[in-house]
Amino acid sequence: MPFQRKKLFWILHISGWSVFVLAKYFFFLRNRTDTTLLCLIIYTYFLGFLMTGLAFRPIFRRLRKSTDSQLQLYVSVGLLVLVSVAVWYYFDMFTSMPFWTAEYTASFFENLGVISFFRATFEYYLVSFGWTALYFGINYWIDWQEEQRRSAEAQRLAQKAQLQLLRYQLNPHFLFNSMNSIKSLIDENPVTAKEMITELADFLRYSLTDRDTTFRPIADEVQALRLYLSIEKKRFEEKLDCRVQVEPAVEDWPILSFLIHPFVDNGIKHGMKTSPLPLKLEIDIHHREATLVVRIRNSGHWIDKKSDRSIDGTGTGMENAQKRLMNAYGDNHRFEIQKFPEQVCIEIEIDGSNDPDERSNRTDEQ
């Protein structure tokens, strides 16, 4: 960044002075025929170019870093400009004097005084203070841009850390429930239990692959979800009736990794307690214009954990899934639990219209 700032400074510095000199010539000096006078005017501005670029810039940088008070900074800069313009003016006059005519030289010394000095240096001060204002204005704007970038980066990293933390809390939750399912089946059907262990291994392999990936294609998430449902189906057999329907158009859409699983897990666990058998579980994923819709239905009724203390489990899954939704999508999503007498429906809508170009890129952690 320091190198980029230096490069930007010299581009703007050279361009600014060039535009100023050209504008001065075309608007005020174009009809002058005295070549010596034109050369002396260019020499004057060349001295200003050197003074502002080689003297003002390093001094201003040092003052900005070492001065805590803004008032002290502005006073120091103002005094520096006042003194520097006087040095610029007199150096310009005395180094240009050999090229003056005798009449102009005599007139200069006859009118030498405070009033004539300020009259002669008005343009010098105007240019110097204008350059100074631009220098500080552009630097403050660059500082503000860098601060915004750093703030956004810090927020992104904080969001990534929080998403990962919540996800790592989810994985043990799924493992806890799956191992309970396998445990209950080992004595009843060892062959099926072995198949379940293989499917669980594939499921865990998916969860541990690319652990830094927060968003994944829906097709990958559904594949992992089918492994999980296969484990539950082997456990409950005819007591569980599952249907997963995914619109082909949304298979490549990125979605928060392990977002759907906790709601499915919750539907099976509590649906088995409240639904006539077989428990019917439906998962429907489709899109409505630029909005992704995920709908999870299960037969049975909603169990309020506060009113029913007999509910087992850690309770981590549902709570963390909702936190992850808010953390990842903010106001660009809608989450609703619809509680009917014989059915529970969880509906998630994610608005993709605010960032349609990133669908192909968001499979990597933002």
N, C-alpha and C positions, 0 to 999 in steps of 0.2 A: 504493500500500500504506500509506503513512503516514496518508492521509486515512481509509482503511478502518479502520485501527487506532484512530484518534481516535474515529471514529463508534462502533465496537464498544465502546470504553472507556466512553463516556458512556451507551450503552444498558445495559451491565452495571452501571455505577456507580449510575445512577438506579434501575434495577430492584432491585439488591441492597439499597440503603438503604430503598427503599419496602417490600420484603418484610420486612426486619428490623423496621422501625417497626410495621408492621401485626401481625407476630407478637408483638412486645412488648406491643402494646395488647390483643390478643385473649387472650393467655395470662396476663398479669400486671396489666393496668390497666383491663380492661373494667368492673369493678365500682366503680371510683373515681368519685366524684361531684364532686370538686373540679376545676372547669374550669380554674382558674388553674394548678394543678399539672400538669394534662395539657398545657397550652400550654407550660409551662416545660420539660417533658420533651421535647416535640417540638422546642422551640428548641435544647435541648442536642444532639439528634441532627442538627439542621440545621447547627449549627456543625461537627459531625464530618463531615458531608457536604461542607461547603466546605473544611475543612482537608485531607481526604484527596484531594478532586478537584482543588483549585486549588493546594495546597502540596506534598503528598506526590508526586503524579504527576510534575510537572516536575522535582522534585529527584531522585526515583528514576531517572528517565530519564537525567538528567545523570550520576548516580553509576554507572549501568550502562555508560555509554559511556566514562567517564573512569577507572574503577577496573579495574585489571588483575587484582588478587587477589580471589578470591571471599570469603576470610576478611575482608579489608579492607572489602569491600562490605557484608557482613552486619553487621560491627561498626559501620560508619557508619550503616547503616539502623537498627540497634537503638538507638544513641545518639540519633538524630534522633527516633525514635518516643517515647523516654523524655522528652525535652525538650518535644516538641510536645504530648504529652498533658498535661503540667503547665501549659503555656500555655493549652491548650484548657479545662482544668478551672477555672483561676483566672479566665480571661476569662468563662467561663460563669457562675461564681459571682457575680462583681462586677457583671456586666451584668444578672443576674437579681435581684440583691438588692433593688431598689426594689419588687419584687412580693412579697417575703417578708413573713411576719408578724413582729412584734417579737420574739416568743418564739423563732422559728426563727433569726432573725438573731443574737440573744444566744447561743443554743446553738452556732451555727456558730463564733463567735469564741472562746467558752470552750473548745471542743474542738479548736481549731486546733493542729495538730502533725504530726509525721512519720507516726505510726501512723494517725491519723485521715485523713491525706492518702491513704495507700496503701489504706486501707479504702474511702474514698470514690471513689477513682479506679480501683478494680479493674476495673469494667465498662468504663471508658474505655480502659484498656490492653488488655483482652480484645478489644474491638471494633477498636482500632487495629492490634494485631498480627494479628488475623484478616484484616482488610482488606489488610494488607501481604502476608501469606502468599498470599492469593488473587491479588493484583496480580502478584507475581513468578511464582507458579505458572502463571497464564494466559499471561503474557508469554513464559515459557520454553517453554510448549507451542506458542504461535504461532511462536516462533523455530525450534523443532524442525520444525514443519510446513513452514515456508518453506525450511528447509535441505533437507528431504526433496524438496520440489518443485524446488528449484534443482539438487539432485543428479540427480533423474530427468531434468530438462531437459538437463543437461550430458551425461548418458549417452545420451539420445535424439539430441542433436546429434552426439555422437562416433560413434554407430552410423550415423547418416545419412551422415556424412563418409566413414566406412570403406566403407559399402556403395557410395557413389558412386565412390570410388577404385577399388574392385575391379571395378565395372562399366566404368569407363573403361579399365581394363586389358583387359577382355574384348573390347570393340568392335574395337580394332586386331587382336586375335587372329582374329576372324571375317573381318575385311577381308583379312587376310593370306592365309587359306586360300581365300577366294572369288576373290581376284585371281589366285591360282595356277591355279584352275580355269578362269577366263576366258582366261588366258594360254595354257593348253594347247589351247584350242579355237579361238583366233583363226585359225590357219592351216588347221585342219581344216574348220571350218564357220563362216564370217564371219556369216551370217544368224543362226544360233543364238547366236553370241557376242554380237550386238547385243541379242538378246532377253534374254540373261543379264545384260547390263549394265543394261538397263531394270529387270529384276527386282531386281538388286543395288541400284539407286538407290532403288527402293521399300522394300527391306529397310532400307537405311541411313536413309531418311526416317523410318521407324518408330522406329529406335533413337535418332534425334536429336530426335524430337518429345517434348515434356514431359520433358526430361532430368532434372528433379528428381523425377519419379515413380518410386518404387522398386517399387511393387506395381501390377500391371495385371490386368485380367480374363483368364482363361484363353483365352477366345475370341480376344482380340487377340494373345496370345502364339502361339497356334496358327496364326493367319493369317500372322504373320511367319515362323513355322517352315515353313509351306508354301512361302513364297517362297524360303527357303533351300534346301529340298529340291528345288524346281523347278530351281534353278541346278545342283545336283549331278546331278539326273536328266538334264539336257541334256548334262552333261559325260560321264557314264558310260553313258548310254542304256540298253541292255538289260542292262548289268552291275549295275544297281541296281534293286531292287524295294522300294518304300516303301509302308507302310500306316500311316495315322494315324487312330486311332479315339478320339473324345472323347464322353463321356457328356453329353447335353444338359443334365442337371441341374447340371453343374459349370461350364458355360461362363461364368457370371458370377462364379465364385469368384475372388478375387484371389490372385495368385501372384507371387513374386519375379520382377521383370522380367529377361528373358534367362537364366532358370534352366535351361531344358531344352536350349537350343541347344548348349552346349559338350559335353554328353553325346552328342547326336546327331552332332555334328561328329567327336567321338572315335570313335564307332562306325563311321562311314563311312571315316574315314581308316585306322584299323587293321584294320577288317573286310575292306577290299579286299586286305589283305596276307595274311590268314589264312583267308578263307572261300572255299568253292567258289562260283563265279559262277552265277547272279546273287547278289550280296549281298542278303540279306533283312533289312530293317530295319522293325521294328514299334514304334509309339509308341501306348501305351494310357493314357488318362487317365480315371479314374472315381473314385467315392467309395464308402467303406465306412462307413456311419453318418456320424459327424462327421469322418472322416479322409479327406483327399484322397490318392489313390494315383496316382503317375506311374511308369509302367513303360516302359523303353526296352530293346528286345532287338535284337541283331544277330547274324547267323550268323558263325562264326569262333571263334577262341579269344583269351583275354586275353594281351596282351603286357606284360610287366613291363619298365618303362623302365630299371630298374637292371641287369637281366640282358641287355638288348638295347640296346646303345649306338648301333645303326643307326637308331633311331627319330628321325625328323625332326620339326620343329615346335617351337614355343616351349614347349609344355607348360603354358602359363598357364591355359588354359580349364578343365580338370578340377579343378586345384588351387584356383583362385579360386572356382569354382562351389561346391565343398565349404565353403570359408571363408565364402562368402555365406550358405549354408544355416545354418551354425552361428551366424553373426552375426545373422541375421534371426529365426530360429526357436528357437535355443537347444535346450533339452531337449524341445521340442514337435515334434521331427521325428525320422525314422529314415532313414538312408542306408545302402544295402547294395549291394555289387557281387557278383553271383553268377557264378562262373566255371565254366562247363561245358566239356567237351571240344569241342563243336561250336557253342556259343552263349555269348554274354555278355549278362547281364541286369543292368541298373541299376534299382533300385527305390527310390523316394523316397516316404515317407509323412509327411504334414504334419497334425498334430492341430489341428483348428479348434475343438474343444470348449471350450477355455479362453477364447475370445474370439468367440463366435458372433455377437454383435451388431455386430461391426466389419466384417463381410464387405463391406458396402455402402460403407464409408468408407475401407477400406485401399487403395483404388486411388490415393490421395494418399499422399505420403511421410509416414511416421509421425514 
